Amino acid sequence: MKLRHLPLLSLLAFSLPVQAIDLGSLKDQLGKQLGGAPAQPAPATPQAVAAQPAVAQPAAGAQALSAFSNNDKIGSLKQALTQGAETAVTNLAKENGYLGNDKVRIPLPEKLQQVEGLMRQFGMGKYADELTTSMNRAAEAAVPEAKTLLIGAVKNMTVQDAQAILTGSNDAATQYFRKNTEAALTGKFKPIVNKSMQKVKLAEKYDQFAGKGAQYGLVDPKDAKLDDYITRKAMDGLFLMMAEQEKAIRANPMQAVGSLAQKVFSAIKF
C-alpha cells in the first residue's frame, strides 16, 4: 500500500508535500476507517465542568459570613486564592506537570486521535509521541506566565467579588479567575508556545495540513493552528487544577494558609 493512500496517516508521516495529498479522497477514506466505530461518549472537559449548574450555598453559609467584617472576608479569600493559584502554577510548570498528569495532559487534536491506533499499526507511533510530548512541554514552559496575572486578579478583587465567591459554588473563584484573566493569559501563553513549537518540524507540517484539512472537515477549525490548540488546552488544564485547589480548601479549611482564611472557610463549610 502506498503511503499516499493511507487515510490521514500519511499526513503525520510528513514525508510527502502537502500539495501532493488529495484531501477530498482522504476524507472519503477516513470516513470508511472511522464510520464503523461505535460512538463513544465525549470525555468530560474543563469547559463542561465549568458549565455545570452552580450549587447554591445554604443560607446558613451567608449568615455565618455576617460575623466577619468585609476586610476579614476579602483578606481571607485573597490568602486562600493566592495559595491556590501559586500551587496550581507550580505543579504544572515542573517537568511532566502536564505530560505526566492524566487530568491535564494535552492530547493530539481530536481528528488525529481517531487514527492514532492506525498510525501505531503502521509504525508511525513515534510521530504521535513526539508531537504529544512537544505540545505538553510547550504548555509547561508557558504556564509560569500565569502567576503574575492570577495574583493581579486577586489584588483587584472587590468586596462584592469576595462575597459572591465565598457564597458561591465550589469553583466560583476559578470562574472569577477565568473571566478576568483568560484573554490576558492567551496573550502571554501563545508567544511562548509558538517559540517552543518552532523547534519541532512536525508542528509546521501539522499546520500546513490542518489549514487545508479544515476546509474538508477533517480538522476542527479551532484546531487548525497548533499554537492556538495548545494555548487553549494549557489554560483549560490550569483552570481545572485551580478548581481542584479551590474545592480542596473549601472541603478542608485547615489546608488554607493563614488563620483568618481557616476561620472564614470553616464558617461557611457545607
C-alpha positions in Angstrom: 0.0 0.0 0.0 1.5 3.3 -1.0 1.8 5.9 1.8 -0.3 8.4 0.0 -3.2 6.0 0.1 -3.2 5.8 3.9 -6.1 7.8 5.5 -4.7 10.7 7.4 -1.7 8.6 8.5 0.4 9.8 5.6 -0.1 13.4 6.8 1.5 12.6 10.1 4.4 10.8 8.4 5.1 14.2 6.9 7.3 12.7 4.2 5.1 14.0 1.3 4.5 17.6 0.4 1.0 18.8 1.5 0.2 19.8 -2.1 0.5 16.1 -3.2 -2.2 15.0 -0.9 -5.8 14.5 -2.3 -7.7 15.8 0.7 -11.1 15.1 -0.9 -10.2 11.4 -1.4 -8.6 11.4 2.0 -11.8 12.5 3.6 -13.7 9.6 2.0 -11.1 7.1 3.1 -11.1 8.4 6.6 -14.9 8.0 6.7 -14.5 4.4 5.8 -11.9 3.8 8.5 -14.0 5.6 11.2 -17.6 5.0 10.1 -18.0 1.6 11.6 -16.7 2.5 15.0 -19.4 2.9 17.7 -19.9 6.3 19.0 -18.1 6.9 22.3 -19.3 9.4 24.9 -17.3 12.5 24.9 -14.9 12.7 27.9 -15.5 15.4 30.5 -13.7 18.6 29.7 -12.8 21.6 32.0 -15.3 23.6 30.0 -18.1 21.1 30.6 -17.2 21.0 34.3 -17.4 24.8 34.5 -20.7 24.8 32.6 -22.4 22.6 35.2 -25.1 24.5 37.3 -23.6 26.1 40.3 -24.6 24.6 43.7 -26.1 27.3 45.8 -24.6 27.9 49.2 -27.1 27.3 52.0 -28.4 30.3 53.8 -26.5 29.3 56.9 -23.3 30.0 55.0 -24.2 33.5 54.2 -25.4 34.0 57.8 -22.1 32.7 59.1 -20.2 35.3 57.0 -22.1 38.1 58.7 -19.9 37.5 61.8 -16.9 38.7 59.8 -16.1 42.2 58.6 -15.7 43.0 54.9 -11.9 43.4 55.4 -11.8 39.9 57.0 -13.8 38.3 54.3 -11.8 39.7 51.4 -8.5 39.3 53.3 -9.1 35.6 54.0 -10.2 34.9 50.4 -7.2 36.6 49.0 -5.0 34.5 51.2 -6.6 31.3 50.0 -6.8 32.2 46.3 -3.2 33.3 46.2 -2.2 30.0 47.7 -4.4 28.0 45.3 -3.1 29.9 42.2 0.6 29.5 43.2 0.2 25.8 43.9 -1.6 25.1 40.6 1.0 27.0 38.6 4.0 25.5 40.4 2.7 21.9 39.9 2.0 22.5 36.2 5.3 24.3 35.5 7.5 21.5 36.6 8.7 18.8 34.2 5.8 16.5 33.3 3.4 18.9 35.1 1.1 18.5 32.0 2.6 15.4 30.3 2.6 13.3 33.5 -0.9 14.3 34.7 -3.8 12.4 33.1 -6.2 15.2 34.1 -4.4 17.9 32.1 -2.2 16.1 29.6 -2.7 17.7 26.1 -3.6 15.0 23.6 -3.4 15.1 19.8 -6.3 17.1 18.3 -9.5 15.1 18.2 -9.4 14.1 14.5 -5.8 12.8 14.9 -6.7 10.8 18.0 -9.2 8.9 15.9 -6.5 7.4 13.8 -3.7 7.2 16.3 -4.1 3.4 16.6 -3.7 3.0 12.9 -0.6 5.2 13.0 1.0 2.8 15.5 0.0 -0.2 13.4 2.0 1.2 10.5 5.0 2.0 12.7 4.3 5.8 12.9 3.7 5.9 16.7 6.9 7.9 17.2 5.4 10.8 15.3 2.4 10.9 17.5 4.5 10.5 20.7 6.9 13.3 19.6 4.2 15.7 18.8 2.3 15.0 22.1 5.4 15.4 24.2 6.3 18.7 22.5 2.9 20.1 23.0 2.9 19.4 26.7 6.5 20.7 27.1 5.3 23.9 25.4 2.5 24.2 28.0 4.8 23.6 30.9 7.1 26.4 29.6 4.2 28.8 29.2 2.2 28.3 32.4 4.6 30.2 34.8 3.4 33.4 33.0 0.1 32.9 34.6 1.2 33.6 38.2 1.5 37.4 37.9 -1.8 37.7 36.1 -3.6 35.5 38.7 -2.2 37.3 41.6 -3.1 40.6 40.0 -6.7 39.4 39.7 -6.7 38.6 43.4 -5.4 42.1 44.3 -8.1 43.7 42.2 -10.9 41.7 43.8 -13.7 43.8 45.3 -15.8 43.1 48.4 -18.7 42.2 46.1 -16.5 39.7 44.2 -15.4 38.2 47.5 -18.9 37.8 48.8 -20.1 36.1 45.6 -17.1 33.7 45.7 -17.5 32.8 49.3 -21.2 32.1 49.0 -20.9 30.5 45.5 -20.3 27.1 44.1 -17.1 25.1 44.7 -15.5 26.6 41.6 -16.8 30.2 42.0 -13.3 31.5 42.4 -12.0 29.6 39.4 -14.8 31.1 37.3 -13.8 34.5 38.5 -10.2 34.0 37.5 -11.2 32.7 34.1 -13.4 35.6 33.4 -10.8 38.2 34.5 -7.6 36.6 33.2 -8.3 34.3 30.2 -7.8 36.9 27.5 -4.5 38.2 29.0 -3.3 34.6 29.6 -3.8 33.8 25.9 -1.6 36.8 25.0 1.1 35.6 27.4 1.0 31.9 26.7 0.8 31.9 22.9 4.3 33.5 22.1 6.0 31.0 24.4 4.1 28.1 22.9 5.0 29.3 19.5 8.7 29.6 20.3 8.7 26.1 21.8 7.0 24.5 18.9 9.2 26.2 16.3 11.8 23.6 17.3 9.5 20.8 16.2 9.3 20.4 12.5 6.2 18.2 12.9 4.4 21.3 14.2 5.0 23.2 11.0 3.8 20.2 8.9 0.7 19.9 11.1 -0.2 23.5 10.5 0.2 23.0 6.7 -2.0 20.0 6.7 -4.6 21.2 9.2 -5.1 24.6 7.5 -6.2 22.7 4.4 -7.8 19.8 6.2 -10.2 22.2 8.0 -11.6 23.1 4.6 -12.7 19.5 4.1 -14.0 18.9 7.6 -11.0 16.7 8.5 -9.9 19.0 11.3 -11.9 21.3 13.5 -11.2 24.9 12.5 -10.3 25.8 16.1 -7.6 23.1 16.0 -6.2 24.2 12.6 -3.3 26.1 14.2 -1.3 24.1 16.7 -0.3 27.1 18.8 -4.0 28.0 19.3 -4.9 24.5 20.3 -2.0 24.1 22.8 -2.7 27.5 24.3 -6.4 26.7 24.8 -5.6 23.3 26.3 -2.9 24.7 28.6 -5.4 27.2 30.0 -8.0 24.5 30.4 -5.6 22.5 32.4 -4.6 25.4 34.6 -8.2 26.3 35.5 -9.0 22.7 36.1 -6.2 22.4 38.6 -7.1 25.7 40.2 -10.7 24.4 40.6 -9.3 21.3 42.4 -7.3 23.5 44.7 -10.3 25.7 45.5 -12.5 22.6 46.1 -9.9 21.1 48.5 -9.7 24.3 50.6 -13.5 24.6 50.8 -13.7 20.9 51.9 -10.8 21.2 54.4 -10.3 24.8 55.5 -7.3 23.8 57.6 -5.4 23.4 54.4 -5.7 27.2 53.9 -2.8 29.4 54.6 -3.4 31.9 57.4 -5.6 31.6 60.5 -8.1 34.1 59.2 -8.7 32.1 56.0 -9.1 29.0 58.0 -11.8 30.7 60.2 -13.8 32.1 57.4 -13.8 28.9 55.3 -14.6 26.8 58.3 -17.6 29.1 59.0 -19.1 28.6 55.5 -18.1 24.9 55.1 -21.1 22.8 54.0 
